[in-house]
Amino acid sequence: MTPAARTRLERVRASAGIAMLALQQIEDELAGGDVTAQELAETVRELHREADPQEGLFGALAQLLTTAARAAERLEPDRDGDASCPLHEAAALVTDNAGLRAYYATRALDPQGERAP
């Protein structure tokens, strides 16, 4: 591994660590026994924003996976999609599958809390 690649990997690990700390903070907030249905719905809406899914946390994760898929496309020697296709599919699952289920949950918890687009 080249020094530049090692540095990139170190930066990625540091950034992932920061993201995990932020997610832990959200988890700690939700673990409190006094969270209301409306607060929970608003918190989950921050993860997936139905009006613009790319703005939420799920959208950011999907974009990251899509970027990784594009990098994999450039690296696949025979362009067979063995690496890139699963990454593209993972991105779609985050926004389409997980995002839709999160949306259903927020509607069940706080149906009046939908924001106008």
C-alpha positions in Angstrom: 0.0 0.0 0.0 1.4 3.4 -0.9 1.7 6.2 1.6 -1.0 8.2 -0.2 -3.4 5.3 -0.1 -2.6 4.8 3.6 -3.3 8.4 4.3 -6.6 8.2 2.4 -7.6 5.1 4.3 -6.7 6.8 7.6 -8.9 9.8 6.6 -11.8 7.6 5.7 -11.5 5.7 9.1 -11.4 9.0 11.0 -14.5 10.3 9.1 -16.3 7.0 9.7 -15.5 7.2 13.4 -16.9 10.8 13.6 -20.1 9.6 11.8 -20.4 6.7 14.2 -20.0 9.0 17.2 -22.8 11.2 15.8 -25.1 8.2 15.3 -24.3 7.1 18.8 -25.5 10.5 20.1 -28.8 10.1 18.2 -29.2 6.6 19.6 -28.6 7.8 23.1 -31.2 10.5 22.6 -33.7 7.9 21.5 -32.9 5.5 24.3 -34.3 7.9 26.9 -37.6 6.7 28.3 -39.2 10.1 27.8 -39.2 10.3 24.0 -42.6 11.1 22.6 -44.1 9.8 19.4 -43.7 13.2 17.8 -40.1 13.5 18.8 -39.4 10.0 17.5 -41.1 10.7 14.2 -39.2 14.0 13.7 -35.9 12.2 14.5 -36.6 9.5 12.0 -37.6 12.1 9.5 -34.1 13.5 9.8 -32.8 10.1 8.6 -35.1 10.0 5.6 -36.8 13.1 4.2 -39.7 12.0 2.0 -39.9 15.4 0.2 -36.2 15.2 -0.8 -34.6 11.9 0.1 -31.1 13.1 -0.9 -31.2 15.6 2.0 -31.6 13.1 4.8 -29.0 10.8 6.3 -30.2 7.8 4.2 -29.8 9.9 1.1 -26.2 10.8 2.1 -25.4 7.2 2.7 -26.9 6.2 -0.6 -24.8 8.9 -2.3 -21.7 7.5 -0.6 -22.5 4.0 -1.8 -23.2 5.3 -5.3 -19.8 7.0 -5.3 -18.2 3.8 -4.2 -20.0 1.9 -7.0 -18.7 4.3 -9.6 -15.2 3.9 -8.2 -15.7 0.1 -8.4 -16.8 0.5 -12.1 -13.5 2.1 -12.9 -11.5 -0.6 -11.2 -13.4 -3.7 -12.5 -11.0 -5.1 -15.1 -13.7 -6.7 -17.3 -16.6 -4.4 -16.4 -18.7 -7.3 -15.2 -20.3 -5.5 -12.3 -19.2 -8.0 -9.6 -18.3 -5.1 -7.3 -20.3 -2.2 -8.6 -23.7 -3.8 -9.0 -24.0 -4.8 -5.3 -23.0 -1.3 -4.3 -25.6 0.3 -6.6 -28.2 -2.1 -5.2 -27.2 -1.3 -1.6 -27.7 2.5 -2.4 -31.1 1.8 -3.9 -32.1 -0.4 -0.9 -31.2 2.4 1.5 -33.4 5.0 -0.2 -36.1 2.8 -1.6 -36.5 0.1 1.0 -35.3 1.5 4.3 -36.4 5.0 3.4 -39.9 3.9 2.6 -40.2 1.9 5.8 -38.9 4.8 7.8 -41.5 7.1 6.1 -44.3 4.6 7.0 -43.1 4.6 10.6 -43.2 8.4 10.9 -46.7 8.5 9.4 -47.8 6.0 12.0 -46.2 7.9 14.9 -47.1 11.4 13.9 -49.5 11.6 10.8 -50.0 15.3 11.3 -46.3 16.1 11.3 -45.7 15.8 7.6 -43.9 18.9 6.3 -45.1 20.7 3.2 -42.6 20.1 0.3 
